[in-house]
Amino acid sequence: MSFGIYLVGFLILIGGLIWAAVILHVAPQWIGVGAIIMIGLAILKGVQSTRGKDPPSR
């Protein structure tokens, strides 16, 4: 799976979570903190799952 597709899916997930937090009247600063954390996790997981294997060393 490509990194771009992975990030798009994660951004859709984050958007849904932000929307749910707004509906539940969560304070905007906490929505921002949660969004930043989720974006960081998305980048870390995306790189981890789409990174090529390192060639074996000799």
NORFEN-V257350 format. One record per run of one state. SS is the DSSP state (@ for helix, = for strand, . for the rest). FROM is the first residue (numbers start at 1). LEN is the number of residues. Records with the same first field share a line. If there is no record, write none. Layout:
BEGIN
SS=FROM-LEN + FROM-LEN
END
This chain:
BEGIN
.=1-2 + 24-4 + 51-8
@=3-21 + 28-23
END
